[in-house]
Amino acid sequence: MPLDPFFAERLRTHRRYLLRQAWRSVTSAVAERMPRMPRSPAAEGVPGTAPAATSAAAASASAARPEPAPTPAPTPAPAKPAGKRPLTLRERHRKAALAWDRQELRTVGTPGPGIATSEHVVPVAGYPDVRVRVYRPSTVAEGQPAPACLVFGGGAFRIGGIDYPTADAACRRRAEASGVVLIAVDYSLAPEHRYPTQIEQAYAAWEWLHDEAATLGIDPDRVGISGSSAGGNIAAVLTLMNRDRARLPVGVQILEVPVTDLTGRFIDLRATYALGIPAFIALRELVSVARTYLGDRSRAHESYASPMRADSLADLPPAVILTAEYDPLRGDGAAYAAKLRRAGVAASATRYLGVTHDTPIFVGALPAARRWEAEVVAALRRI
């Protein structure tokens, strides 16, 4: 099916971004391999020694415009507050991603209702503590144990979190519409914290949810696990860890555009080809995600990194898997659903046509996104 017209301008912007990133990567690699040559005075910017081409261009430009007024002496910049350091490149990227997400909620998203929330910090033995946010729908009666679902957001393991506006709004909407208490996990980001930090934090939050069930007002026998993209990987892994360690009841696992095999075996580059994105650029990005999260890419063969690699998927909870036609991860979701079925697990797999990986964000502008969210809400109600 053709790409939905909604994505036309977004696709052009995304292609330009990917091409710029690829070009910067290539030029940086070339620069690192080039021998360092002595620099001429012109290259060093010594006054009066500009290259001829530059001088000619400057002269031509000067003749075409009035003589500028004398430039006043520069005012000294105010001193930076003591102790304030400049942001690293990664911190700047994350700040930009957060600003983009805020803009997305305003322009193509839908704000969430003002339901009750609470925040908690869960200790994780041997790893950083993890913050969780509990969303309690207004429809849940006081003193009545409610079903619950542990939620893991996306972001390629390196951006995102429970404070991102679209993630917070989605939890609010879905909790209120389903009547299920959602517990969002703010797992640590790579590369500062690599695998298996995130899955150990997930498991600690899972145990905490059950230990604190009475205080949280939830029914520990009616609990689900949900995740999107990188969070879908963590959610799927958590069901394996629960089976291997505790065998606590899980009503359903909801996996949205999940990455289930970090070796890249099931990446479907036909999706990116159809968008006019060269295969080498898509592969570069996907390899970068795995390397950032794992550090050592050979660990992608471990079942707790790539749940598709588990020897057996038997005795896992029923699965609802949603994928997008124009997403190279569509093969991951479909293959995982097939393997679950072969293991005797009830698994449904829905591929939304004409849409891309980040479709769930666009509930304010895209009918397919609203239908997608309705399917997730229906799955939550099964818990």
ROFI-250305 format. One line per field, with one value per residue (C-alpha): x, y, z; residue number from 1. Coordinates in steps of 0.5 Angstrom, whole numbers, m for minus. Last residue first. Layout:
% residues N
east X; ... .
north Y; ... .
up Z; ... .
resi NUM; ... .
% end
This chain:
% residues 383
east m11; m16; m17; m10; m11; m17; m13; m7; m12; m15; m8; m7; m14; m12; m5; m9; m13; m7; m7; m8; m6; 1; 5; 3; 6; 13; 15; 12; 5; 2; m1; m1; 1; m2; 1; m3; 0; m3; 4; 4; 12; 11; 6; 11; 16; 11; 10; 17; 18; 13; 15; 23; 20; 17; 23; 25; 19; 14; 9; 8; 8; 4; 5; m1; 2; m1; 4; 10; 10; 14; 19; 25; 32; 32; 35; 28; 29; 35; 39; 36; 37; 44; 46; 47; 52; 57; 56; 60; 58; 51; 46; 51; 53; 46; 43; 49; 48; 41; 43; 49; 44; 39; 45; 47; 40; 39; 33; 28; 22; 21; 28; 27; 21; 25; 31; 27; 31; 30; 38; 40; 44; 39; 34; 27; 26; 19; 14; 9; 10; 4; 5; m1; m4; 3; 2; 9; 14; 19; 26; 26; 19; 20; 26; 23; 17; 22; 26; 19; 18; 26; 25; 19; 22; 27; 21; 15; 14; 8; 8; 1; m2; m8; m6; m2; m9; m7; m8; m1; 0; m3; 1; 8; 12; 9; 10; 17; 19; 17; 21; 27; 26; 26; 32; 36; 33; 36; 43; 44; 46; 49; 49; 53; 52; 46; 40; 38; 30; 25; 19; 12; 7; 0; m6; m11; m18; m17; m19; m16; m9; m9; m9; m5; 0; 0; 1; 7; 10; 9; 11; 18; 19; 18; 24; 27; 34; 39; 36; 33; 28; 22; 18; 17; 11; 9; 1; m4; m11; m14; m15; m21; m20; m22; m26; m22; m25; m20; m15; m8; m2; 5; 11; 18; 25; 30; 36; 43; 46; 49; 42; 36; 33; 26; 25; 18; 13; 6; 0; m7; m11; m10; m12; m7; m5; m6; m1; 1; 2; 3; 5; 10; 13; 15; 18; 22; 25; 26; 30; 34; 36; 38; 42; 45; 47; 50; 55; 57; 54; 58; 60; 57; 61; 62; 56; 59; 62; 58; 61; 66; 63; 66; 69; 64; 65; 66; 60; 59; 62; 56; 54; 56; 64; 65; 62; 66; 72; 70; 70; 77; 80; 77; 79; 86; 87; 87; 94; 92; 91; 93; 87; 91; 89; 92; 99; 99; 98; 103; 100; 97; 96; 89; 86; 82; 79; 77; 73; 70; 68; 64; 61; 59; 56; 52; 49; 47; 44; 40; 38; 36; 32; 28; 26; 24; 20; 17; 14; 11; 8; 1; 0; 0; 5; 3; 0 .
north m17; m17; m9; m8; m11; m7; m1; m3; m4; 3; 6; 3; 5; 12; 12; 9; 16; 20; 27; 27; 20; 21; 18; 11; 12; 12; 6; 8; 8; 5; m1; m3; m10; m14; m20; m24; m29; m35; m39; m46; m46; m45; m40; m36; m37; m34; m28; m27; m27; m22; m17; m18; m17; m11; m8; m5; 0; 2; m3; m2; m7; m9; m15; m18; m24; m29; m30; m35; m42; m44; m39; m44; m44; m36; m33; m29; m26; m22; m19; m24; m29; m28; m28; m20; m21; m21; m14; m12; m5; m8; m2; 3; m3; m5; 2; 3; m3; 0; 6; 4; m1; 4; 8; 2; 0; 7; 11; 12; 10; 3; 2; 3; m2; m7; m7; m12; m13; m21; m23; m16; m19; m15; m20; m18; m11; m9; m5; m5; m11; m12; m18; m21; m23; m25; m29; m30; m35; m33; m34; m37; m35; m28; m27; m30; m25; m19; m21; m19; m13; m10; m12; m8; m2; m2; m1; 0; m4; m8; m13; m15; m16; m19; m24; m18; m14; m7; m2; 1; m1; m8; m9; m7; m13; m15; m8; m9; m15; m13; m6; m11; m15; m8; m6; m12; m12; m4; m6; m12; m9; m2; 4; 11; 8; 7; 10; 8; 5; 10; 5; 6; 3; 3; 2; m1; 2; 2; 9; 12; 8; 9; 16; 18; 13; 16; 23; 21; 18; 24; 29; 25; 25; 17; 16; 17; 17; 12; 5; 6; 11; 7; 6; 0; m1; m5; m7; m7; m9; m6; m8; m4; 1; 7; 5; 5; 10; 16; 12; 11; 12; 10; 13; 9; 11; 6; 5; 4; m3; m9; m10; m5; m1; 2; 10; 12; 17; 18; 19; 21; 23; 29; 27; 26; 31; 29; 29; 32; 39; 40; 33; 33; 40; 36; 31; 35; 39; 32; 30; 36; 36; 28; 31; 36; 31; 26; 32; 34; 40; 45; 45; 50; 50; 57; 61; 63; 70; 75; 75; 81; 87; 87; 93; 97; 95; 101; 101; 97; 100; 99; 93; 90; 92; 88; 82; 82; 83; 78; 73; 75; 74; 67; 65; 68; 64; 69; 72; 79; 77; 70; 65; 58; 56; 62; 61; 54; 48; 43; 36; 31; 25; 23; 17; 21; 26; 20; 17; 24; 25; 19; 20; 27; 24; 19; 24; 29; 23; 21; 28; 29; 23; 24; 31; 28; 23; 28; 32; 26; 22; 25; 22; 15; 11; 7; 0 .
up 63; 57; 58; 56; 49; 48; 50; 45; 39; 40; 40; 33; 31; 33; 30; 23; 24; 23; 26; 34; 35; 31; 37; 35; 28; 30; 26; 19; 16; 9; 12; 20; 21; 26; 30; 34; 39; 43; 45; 43; 42; 34; 36; 39; 34; 29; 33; 34; 26; 25; 30; 28; 20; 21; 24; 18; 18; 13; 14; 21; 27; 32; 37; 42; 46; 50; 56; 55; 57; 51; 48; 47; 46; 46; 40; 38; 45; 43; 49; 54; 49; 48; 41; 41; 46; 40; 39; 45; 47; 48; 47; 43; 39; 37; 36; 31; 27; 26; 24; 19; 16; 14; 11; 7; 5; 1; 4; m2; 2; m1; 0; 7; 8; 3; 8; 13; 19; 21; 22; 25; 31; 35; 35; 38; 36; 37; 33; 39; 44; 48; 53; 56; 63; 66; 73; 76; 74; 78; 75; 68; 66; 69; 66; 59; 60; 62; 55; 51; 55; 54; 47; 46; 50; 44; 40; 44; 51; 55; 61; 64; 71; 73; 79; 83; 83; 84; 90; 90; 97; 96; 90; 93; 93; 86; 83; 86; 83; 76; 77; 79; 73; 69; 72; 71; 63; 63; 66; 62; 57; 57; 62; 59; 52; 53; 57; 64; 65; 67; 68; 67; 71; 68; 72; 68; 67; 59; 57; 63; 63; 55; 55; 61; 59; 52; 55; 59; 53; 48; 53; 54; 62; 62; 58; 51; 48; 48; 48; 41; 44; 46; 52; 57; 61; 67; 66; 72; 74; 79; 87; 89; 95; 91; 85; 79; 73; 75; 72; 76; 73; 76; 75; 76; 77; 77; 82; 78; 78; 83; 86; 83; 88; 86; 86; 86; 83; 83; 78; 79; 72; 68; 62; 56; 51; 44; 38; 32; 33; 41; 42; 36; 39; 46; 42; 38; 45; 48; 42; 42; 49; 48; 42; 46; 52; 47; 44; 51; 55; 57; 65; 70; 76; 77; 73; 66; 66; 62; 55; 54; 49; 43; 40; 35; 28; 24; 19; 13; 6; 1; m3; m9; m9; m3; m5; m11; m7; m2; m8; m10; m3; m2; m9; m8; m1; 5; 8; 10; 17; 19; 19; 20; 13; 10; 14; 11; 15; 16; 14; 18; 15; 13; 17; 22; 16; 12; 18; 20; 13; 12; 19; 17; 10; 14; 19; 13; 9; 15; 16; 9; 9; 15; 13; 6; 10; 14; 8; 6; 12; 12; 5; 8; 4; m1; 0 .
resi 383; 382; 381; 380; 379; 378; 377; 376; 375; 374; 373; 372; 371; 370; 369; 368; 367; 366; 365; 364; 363; 362; 361; 360; 359; 358; 357; 356; 355; 354; 353; 352; 351; 350; 349; 348; 347; 346; 345; 344; 343; 342; 341; 340; 339; 338; 337; 336; 335; 334; 333; 332; 331; 330; 329; 328; 327; 326; 325; 324; 323; 322; 321; 320; 319; 318; 317; 316; 315; 314; 313; 312; 311; 310; 309; 308; 307; 306; 305; 304; 303; 302; 301; 300; 299; 298; 297; 296; 295; 294; 293; 292; 291; 290; 289; 288; 287; 286; 285; 284; 283; 282; 281; 280; 279; 278; 277; 276; 275; 274; 273; 272; 271; 270; 269; 268; 267; 266; 265; 264; 263; 262; 261; 260; 259; 258; 257; 256; 255; 254; 253; 252; 251; 250; 249; 248; 247; 246; 245; 244; 243; 242; 241; 240; 239; 238; 237; 236; 235; 234; 233; 232; 231; 230; 229; 228; 227; 226; 225; 224; 223; 222; 221; 220; 219; 218; 217; 216; 215; 214; 213; 212; 211; 210; 209; 208; 207; 206; 205; 204; 203; 202; 201; 200; 199; 198; 197; 196; 195; 194; 193; 192; 191; 190; 189; 188; 187; 186; 185; 184; 183; 182; 181; 180; 179; 178; 177; 176; 175; 174; 173; 172; 171; 170; 169; 168; 167; 166; 165; 164; 163; 162; 161; 160; 159; 158; 157; 156; 155; 154; 153; 152; 151; 150; 149; 148; 147; 146; 145; 144; 143; 142; 141; 140; 139; 138; 137; 136; 135; 134; 133; 132; 131; 130; 129; 128; 127; 126; 125; 124; 123; 122; 121; 120; 119; 118; 117; 116; 115; 114; 113; 112; 111; 110; 109; 108; 107; 106; 105; 104; 103; 102; 101; 100; 99; 98; 97; 96; 95; 94; 93; 92; 91; 90; 89; 88; 87; 86; 85; 84; 83; 82; 81; 80; 79; 78; 77; 76; 75; 74; 73; 72; 71; 70; 69; 68; 67; 66; 65; 64; 63; 62; 61; 60; 59; 58; 57; 56; 55; 54; 53; 52; 51; 50; 49; 48; 47; 46; 45; 44; 43; 42; 41; 40; 39; 38; 37; 36; 35; 34; 33; 32; 31; 30; 29; 28; 27; 26; 25; 24; 23; 22; 21; 20; 19; 18; 17; 16; 15; 14; 13; 12; 11; 10; 9; 8; 7; 6; 5; 4; 3; 2; 1 .
% end
